[in-house]
Amino acid sequence: MMGNMDFRKFFAERIGGEDFGHEKAYKMERIKEAKRRAMQRFPERRFLDLGIGEPDAMADEGVVDALARAARKRENRVYADNGAAPFKKAVAEYMRKIYGVVLDAEREIIHCIGAKSALSYLPLCLVNPGDVVGVTKPGYPVLGQQVRFLGGEIFELPLLAKNHHLPDLESVPNEVAKRMKLLSLNYPNNPTGAVATRAFFEKAVAWARRHEVLLIHDAAYAALVHGQEEALSLLSVEGAKEVSVEVHSMSKAFNMTGWRLGWVCGPLELIRAFAFVKDYGDSGQFLAIQEAACEALAHPEITRCTAEKYARRMGKISAVLGAKGWSVSPPGAGFFLYTAAPRALRAADGSCVDFPNAEACAVWLLESLGIVCVPWDEVEPSLRFSMSFEAPSPEDEKTFGEELGRRLAPYRFEF
């Protein structure tokens, strides 16, 4: 009888070949696994989860009701393929109303099964082996990893605190800029929370035009602006549509994370290429979800209320961390607070704990205090705190902040 087959010999080199399984797991999976282990060790402890990067609220009731109605329609049972016309028209109106961007609904917009899938498909449209693609570091890893799968070459642009976590495009060597085909941007940014200004986008467009580089902008958090901050699309900058494609998401702005719906917009040639690749990758998102999304897009006040919640939480959590010596500056959009990681701490009993990197600090916070956050050591040792923690009411938010302060109280952090 034939023995168990060693499937490792079949694995593609792009995922490690026969060494598959020895590489580090996707960062968010490592965080989730560390939390699971800690919960098993301390089953009685309440964990303060500031690590999760997805909305804590349900989708708006009106949107859920619209989904229920749409799901009962016989005509919505079929494959969506490259999208429903009503959704594209709703997106076009939304882009005009929120960002001042005028798009041809039929030819310059296409739906996607969430921004993550769009960032996976775009390299398939554009990257050949050996092509150079610029990505920011730290950053959301999906597009960069897909480029590596395709045999492309990654050039990393660091996001430094001294530059307000914006890439210094003029630091790209000329010989690299000449070879670069794509540059990926993401503002408001994950993980730094940084917000790009219109002036920065204008510089990025001018740089891209000068070097004949295509900009891919992940705008998943663009609508979640706080206070008087401007909701900004890269495509609203003059000349941007000639060198840019933009990815938007229903997940963050409308609390529809698990619904998996977004859109790609930009020049019709790029949208046609995306549609061609998408035809071989999926059969479209459920038409009922697209129909419900039309209801959401018609009510941008949903996003305003959500953004107000995150801004309120940022104020509370920033005050708690600031009282313990953390240098925290709440951004004007999104739901991430990003701060330098402590180098050490001193406890009330005089003991000291040193942290060689941000990950060591995050592990200590998790295992010792039950505080979950996400470490980033790629450029500057930093920690990301998400404001999407579970707290159904403002009173719950207050309680959450007080508990965070209580747990941190016995310690003095050194930076």
Sequence and secondary structure as in RCSB ss.txt:
>XXXX:A:sequence
MMGNMDFRKFFAERIGGEDFGHEKAYKMERIKEAKRRAMQRFPERRFLDLGIGEPDAMADEGVVDALARAARKRE
NRVYADNGAAPFKKAVAEYMRKIYGVVLDAEREIIHCIGAKSALSYLPLCLVNPGDVVGVTKPGYPVLGQQVRFL
GGEIFELPLLAKNHHLPDLESVPNEVAKRMKLLSLNYPNNPTGAVATRAFFEKAVAWARRHEVLLIHDAAYAALV
HGQEEALSLLSVEGAKEVSVEVHSMSKAFNMTGWRLGWVCGPLELIRAFAFVKDYGDSGQFLAIQEAACEALAHP
EITRCTAEKYARRMGKISAVLGAKGWSVSPPGAGFFLYTAAPRALRAADGSCVDFPNAEACAVWLLESLGIVCVP
WDEVEPSLRFSMSFEAPSPEDEKTFGEELGRRLAPYRFEF
>XXXX:A:secstr
      GGGGS GGGTGGGTTSS   HHHHHHHHHHHHHHH TT   EE    S  S   HHHHHHHHHHHT GG
GGS  TT  HHHHHHHHHHIIIII     TTTSEEEESSHHHHHHHHHHHH  TT EEEEEES   HHHHHHHHT
T EEEEEE  GGGTT   GGGS HHHHHHEEEEEEESS TTT     HHHHHHHHHHHHHHT EEEEE TTTT B
 TT     GGGSTTGGGTEEEEEESTTTTT GGG  EEEES HHHHHHHHHHHHTT     HHHHHHHHHHHT T
HHHHHHHHHHHHHHHHHHHHHHHTT      SBSSEEEEE  SEEEETTS EEE SSHHHHHHHIIIII EE EE
E SSS EEEEES  S SSHHHHHHHHHHHHHHHTTEEEE 
